[in-house]
């Protein structure tokens, strides 16, 4: 989410320090909002969703980016006051985001691509607060999702650089390797399991087998989300989604893997609340 990626080129020591510093600041801020919960947490993720929408449109159409960002923020805030249940909103947002992701590679229409970006971004504004609001388990679930994505990213980066080997999907991301993907999956699964094991409420709610399976699936999906965003940037000739985060690029660059985990979690939340 906020950590070095497996497809990053070797960087100078000063740039690596900048990346680490930016990652620590972002991680501290998002963790503080997570533990606080409530409207501060919703506001943070709604603003993030607006920035993601802005970056997406800046890549795919270079038009209406500011309007889309503002629109997503307003929609996220207004829907937060709506009478609809958070799980219902999360399920709809996750389904729309998934449909947008499927449609994006199939269309050349600018308006359709912009709508896909709005759907993509709304998942951050609606799914994440819905997960945090789950009684007794919300905080643990958010920490679990962070752990899976962060451990996956870090391990994939260092394993890939250390071991190298065959490329994973060179057409979309020429730096990623199978060794990095496997190392990231193992670390992400262990990280998610560790959060489950250290959280009594989570351990009482689900068994160890389900915790491992969910962590494994989320780790794989986070890497798929990373590859999806890499493919979008490659299609439109963009290196980074923006330069909003020093040393990292944009929020879309940092949250592509987390987005895929949100879709997974949002749909599961909706189905379990039917």
Secondary structure as a PSIPRED ss2 file (coil, helix, strand):
# PSIPRED VFORMAT (PSIPRED V4.0)

   1 X C   1.000  0.000  0.000
   2 X C   1.000  0.000  0.000
   3 X C   1.000  0.000  0.000
   4 X C   1.000  0.000  0.000
   5 X C   1.000  0.000  0.000
   6 X C   1.000  0.000  0.000
   7 X C   1.000  0.000  0.000
   8 X C   1.000  0.000  0.000
   9 X C   1.000  0.000  0.000
  10 X C   1.000  0.000  0.000
  11 X C   1.000  0.000  0.000
  12 X C   1.000  0.000  0.000
  13 X H   0.000  1.000  0.000
  14 X H   0.000  1.000  0.000
  15 X H   0.000  1.000  0.000
  16 X H   0.000  1.000  0.000
  17 X H   0.000  1.000  0.000
  18 X H   0.000  1.000  0.000
  19 X H   0.000  1.000  0.000
  20 X H   0.000  1.000  0.000
  21 X H   0.000  1.000  0.000
  22 X H   0.000  1.000  0.000
  23 X H   0.000  1.000  0.000
  24 X H   0.000  1.000  0.000
  25 X H   0.000  1.000  0.000
  26 X H   0.000  1.000  0.000
  27 X H   0.000  1.000  0.000
  28 X H   0.000  1.000  0.000
  29 X H   0.000  1.000  0.000
  30 X H   0.000  1.000  0.000
  31 X H   0.000  1.000  0.000
  32 X H   0.000  1.000  0.000
  33 X H   0.000  1.000  0.000
  34 X H   0.000  1.000  0.000
  35 X H   0.000  1.000  0.000
  36 X H   0.000  1.000  0.000
  37 X C   1.000  0.000  0.000
  38 X H   0.000  1.000  0.000
  39 X H   0.000  1.000  0.000
  40 X H   0.000  1.000  0.000
  41 X H   0.000  1.000  0.000
  42 X H   0.000  1.000  0.000
  43 X H   0.000  1.000  0.000
  44 X H   0.000  1.000  0.000
  45 X H   0.000  1.000  0.000
  46 X H   0.000  1.000  0.000
  47 X H   0.000  1.000  0.000
  48 X H   0.000  1.000  0.000
  49 X H   0.000  1.000  0.000
  50 X H   0.000  1.000  0.000
  51 X H   0.000  1.000  0.000
  52 X H   0.000  1.000  0.000
  53 X H   0.000  1.000  0.000
  54 X H   0.000  1.000  0.000
  55 X H   0.000  1.000  0.000
  56 X H   0.000  1.000  0.000
  57 X H   0.000  1.000  0.000
  58 X H   0.000  1.000  0.000
  59 X H   0.000  1.000  0.000
  60 X H   0.000  1.000  0.000
  61 X C   1.000  0.000  0.000
  62 X C   1.000  0.000  0.000
  63 X C   1.000  0.000  0.000
  64 X C   1.000  0.000  0.000
  65 X H   0.000  1.000  0.000
  66 X H   0.000  1.000  0.000
  67 X H   0.000  1.000  0.000
  68 X H   0.000  1.000  0.000
  69 X H   0.000  1.000  0.000
  70 X H   0.000  1.000  0.000
  71 X H   0.000  1.000  0.000
  72 X H   0.000  1.000  0.000
  73 X H   0.000  1.000  0.000
  74 X H   0.000  1.000  0.000
  75 X H   0.000  1.000  0.000
  76 X H   0.000  1.000  0.000
  77 X H   0.000  1.000  0.000
  78 X H   0.000  1.000  0.000
  79 X H   0.000  1.000  0.000
  80 X H   0.000  1.000  0.000
  81 X C   1.000  0.000  0.000
  82 X C   1.000  0.000  0.000
  83 X C   1.000  0.000  0.000
  84 X C   1.000  0.000  0.000
  85 X C   1.000  0.000  0.000
  86 X H   0.000  1.000  0.000
  87 X H   0.000  1.000  0.000
  88 X H   0.000  1.000  0.000
  89 X H   0.000  1.000  0.000
  90 X H   0.000  1.000  0.000
  91 X H   0.000  1.000  0.000
  92 X H   0.000  1.000  0.000
  93 X H   0.000  1.000  0.000
  94 X H   0.000  1.000  0.000
  95 X H   0.000  1.000  0.000
  96 X H   0.000  1.000  0.000
  97 X H   0.000  1.000  0.000
  98 X H   0.000  1.000  0.000
  99 X H   0.000  1.000  0.000
 100 X H   0.000  1.000  0.000
 101 X H   0.000  1.000  0.000
 102 X H   0.000  1.000  0.000
 103 X H   0.000  1.000  0.000
 104 X H   0.000  1.000  0.000
 105 X C   1.000  0.000  0.000
 106 X C   1.000  0.000  0.000
 107 X C   1.000  0.000  0.000
 108 X C   1.000  0.000  0.000
 109 X C   1.000  0.000  0.000
 110 X H   0.000  1.000  0.000
 111 X H   0.000  1.000  0.000
 112 X H   0.000  1.000  0.000
 113 X H   0.000  1.000  0.000
 114 X H   0.000  1.000  0.000
 115 X H   0.000  1.000  0.000
 116 X H   0.000  1.000  0.000
 117 X H   0.000  1.000  0.000
 118 X H   0.000  1.000  0.000
 119 X H   0.000  1.000  0.000
 120 X H   0.000  1.000  0.000
 121 X H   0.000  1.000  0.000
 122 X H   0.000  1.000  0.000
 123 X H   0.000  1.000  0.000
 124 X H   0.000  1.000  0.000
 125 X H   0.000  1.000  0.000
 126 X H   0.000  1.000  0.000
 127 X H   0.000  1.000  0.000
 128 X H   0.000  1.000  0.000
 129 X H   0.000  1.000  0.000
 130 X H   0.000  1.000  0.000
 131 X H   0.000  1.000  0.000
 132 X H   0.000  1.000  0.000
 133 X C   1.000  0.000  0.000
 134 X C   1.000  0.000  0.000
 135 X C   1.000  0.000  0.000
 136 X C   1.000  0.000  0.000
 137 X C   1.000  0.000  0.000
 138 X H   0.000  1.000  0.000
 139 X H   0.000  1.000  0.000
 140 X H   0.000  1.000  0.000
 141 X H   0.000  1.000  0.000
 142 X H   0.000  1.000  0.000
 143 X H   0.000  1.000  0.000
 144 X H   0.000  1.000  0.000
 145 X H   0.000  1.000  0.000
 146 X H   0.000  1.000  0.000
 147 X H   0.000  1.000  0.000
 148 X H   0.000  1.000  0.000
 149 X H   0.000  1.000  0.000
 150 X H   0.000  1.000  0.000
 151 X H   0.000  1.000  0.000
 152 X H   0.000  1.000  0.000
 153 X H   0.000  1.000  0.000
 154 X H   0.000  1.000  0.000
 155 X H   0.000  1.000  0.000
 156 X H   0.000  1.000  0.000
 157 X H   0.000  1.000  0.000
 158 X H   0.000  1.000  0.000
 159 X H   0.000  1.000  0.000
 160 X H   0.000  1.000  0.000
 161 X H   0.000  1.000  0.000
 162 X H   0.000  1.000  0.000
 163 X H   0.000  1.000  0.000
 164 X C   1.000  0.000  0.000
 165 X C   1.000  0.000  0.000
 166 X C   1.000  0.000  0.000
 167 X E   0.000  0.000  1.000
 168 X E   0.000  0.000  1.000
 169 X E   0.000  0.000  1.000
 170 X C   1.000  0.000  0.000
 171 X C   1.000  0.000  0.000
 172 X C   1.000  0.000  0.000
 173 X E   0.000  0.000  1.000
 174 X E   0.000  0.000  1.000
 175 X E   0.000  0.000  1.000
 176 X E   0.000  0.000  1.000
 177 X E   0.000  0.000  1.000
 178 X H   0.000  1.000  0.000
 179 X H   0.000  1.000  0.000
 180 X H   0.000  1.000  0.000
 181 X H   0.000  1.000  0.000
 182 X H   0.000  1.000  0.000
 183 X H   0.000  1.000  0.000
 184 X H   0.000  1.000  0.000
 185 X H   0.000  1.000  0.000
 186 X H   0.000  1.000  0.000
 187 X H   0.000  1.000  0.000
 188 X H   0.000  1.000  0.000
 189 X H   0.000  1.000  0.000
 190 X H   0.000  1.000  0.000
 191 X H   0.000  1.000  0.000
 192 X H   0.000  1.000  0.000
 193 X H   0.000  1.000  0.000
 194 X H   0.000  1.000  0.000
 195 X H   0.000  1.000  0.000
 196 X H   0.000  1.000  0.000
 197 X H   0.000  1.000  0.000
 198 X C   1.000  0.000  0.000
 199 X C   1.000  0.000  0.000
 200 X H   0.000  1.000  0.000
 201 X H   0.000  1.000  0.000
 202 X H   0.000  1.000  0.000
 203 X H   0.000  1.000  0.000
 204 X H   0.000  1.000  0.000
 205 X H   0.000  1.000  0.000
 206 X C   1.000  0.000  0.000
 207 X C   1.000  0.000  0.000
 208 X H   0.000  1.000  0.000
 209 X H   0.000  1.000  0.000
 210 X H   0.000  1.000  0.000
 211 X H   0.000  1.000  0.000
 212 X H   0.000  1.000  0.000
 213 X H   0.000  1.000  0.000
 214 X H   0.000  1.000  0.000
 215 X H   0.000  1.000  0.000
 216 X H   0.000  1.000  0.000
 217 X H   0.000  1.000  0.000
 218 X H   0.000  1.000  0.000
 219 X H   0.000  1.000  0.000
 220 X H   0.000  1.000  0.000
 221 X H   0.000  1.000  0.000
 222 X H   0.000  1.000  0.000
 223 X H   0.000  1.000  0.000
 224 X H   0.000  1.000  0.000
 225 X H   0.000  1.000  0.000
 226 X H   0.000  1.000  0.000
 227 X H   0.000  1.000  0.000
 228 X H   0.000  1.000  0.000
 229 X H   0.000  1.000  0.000
 230 X H   0.000  1.000  0.000
 231 X H   0.000  1.000  0.000
 232 X H   0.000  1.000  0.000
 233 X H   0.000  1.000  0.000
 234 X H   0.000  1.000  0.000
 235 X H   0.000  1.000  0.000
 236 X C   1.000  0.000  0.000
 237 X C   1.000  0.000  0.000
 238 X C   1.000  0.000  0.000
 239 X C   1.000  0.000  0.000
 240 X C   1.000  0.000  0.000
 241 X C   1.000  0.000  0.000
 242 X C   1.000  0.000  0.000
 243 X C   1.000  0.000  0.000
 244 X C   1.000  0.000  0.000
 245 X E   0.000  0.000  1.000
 246 X C   1.000  0.000  0.000
 247 X C   1.000  0.000  0.000
 248 X C   1.000  0.000  0.000
 249 X E   0.000  0.000  1.000
 250 X C   1.000  0.000  0.000
 251 X H   0.000  1.000  0.000
 252 X H   0.000  1.000  0.000
 253 X H   0.000  1.000  0.000
 254 X H   0.000  1.000  0.000
 255 X H   0.000  1.000  0.000
 256 X H   0.000  1.000  0.000
 257 X H   0.000  1.000  0.000
 258 X H   0.000  1.000  0.000
 259 X H   0.000  1.000  0.000
 260 X H   0.000  1.000  0.000
 261 X H   0.000  1.000  0.000
 262 X H   0.000  1.000  0.000
 263 X H   0.000  1.000  0.000
 264 X H   0.000  1.000  0.000
 265 X H   0.000  1.000  0.000
 266 X H   0.000  1.000  0.000
 267 X H   0.000  1.000  0.000
 268 X H   0.000  1.000  0.000
 269 X H   0.000  1.000  0.000
 270 X H   0.000  1.000  0.000
 271 X H   0.000  1.000  0.000
 272 X H   0.000  1.000  0.000
 273 X C   1.000  0.000  0.000
 274 X C   1.000  0.000  0.000
